């Protein structure tokens, strides 16, 4: 019984110290990630990558819809035409990749 009580006390002490150290390390990692994300070079690179991704997606959308548009059911073709018309009326811009902060 004495060994079992010592073992349980050791487990409890290890858990308490481990969670405290783990929480401190978590906070440290969170602070580092926030600083990294706020770096202007990182933000600029992320915005550039998002913009290029939108451009490539738009090009791929038009290529695929032009090649496949006549070979799909009429309901799908109507939806594709609707999306294409909506994209041209909005100037080709969308709100993908933007944040509302």
GIFEN-V37756 format. One record per residue. RES is the residue in three letters. OMEGA is omega in whole degrees, -180 to 180 (none if undefined). Layout:
# GIFEN-V37756
res=(RES & RES)
omega=(OMEGA & OMEGA)
This chain:
# GIFEN-V37756
res=(UNK & UNK & UNK & UNK & UNK & UNK & UNK & UNK & UNK & UNK & UNK & UNK & UNK & UNK & UNK & UNK & UNK & UNK & UNK & UNK & UNK & UNK & UNK & UNK & UNK & UNK & UNK & UNK & UNK & UNK & UNK & UNK & UNK & UNK & UNK & UNK & UNK & UNK & UNK & UNK & UNK & UNK & UNK & UNK & UNK & UNK & UNK & UNK & UNK & UNK & UNK & UNK & UNK & UNK & UNK & UNK & UNK & UNK & UNK & UNK & UNK & UNK & UNK & UNK & UNK & UNK & UNK & UNK & UNK & UNK & UNK & UNK & UNK & UNK & UNK & UNK & UNK & UNK & UNK & UNK & UNK & UNK & UNK & UNK & UNK & UNK & UNK & UNK & UNK & UNK & UNK & UNK & UNK & UNK & UNK & UNK & UNK & UNK & UNK & UNK & UNK)
omega=(-179 & -179 & 179 & 178 & 177 & 179 & 180 & 178 & 178 & 178 & 180 & 180 & 178 & 179 & -179 & 180 & 180 & -180 & 178 & 179 & 179 & 179 & 178 & 179 & 177 & 179 & 179 & 178 & 179 & 179 & 179 & 179 & 179 & 178 & 179 & -178 & -180 & 180 & -178 & 180 & 179 & 179 & 180 & 179 & 179 & 179 & 178 & 179 & 179 & 180 & 179 & 177 & 177 & 179 & -180 & 179 & 178 & 178 & 180 & 179 & -178 & 180 & -179 & -178 & 177 & -177 & -174 & -173 & -177 & -175 & -179 & 177 & -175 & -180 & 179 & 179 & 177 & 180 & 179 & 178 & 178 & 179 & 179 & 178 & 179 & 179 & -180 & 178 & 179 & -180 & 180 & -180 & 174 & -178 & 178 & 176 & 178 & 179 & 178 & 180 & none)
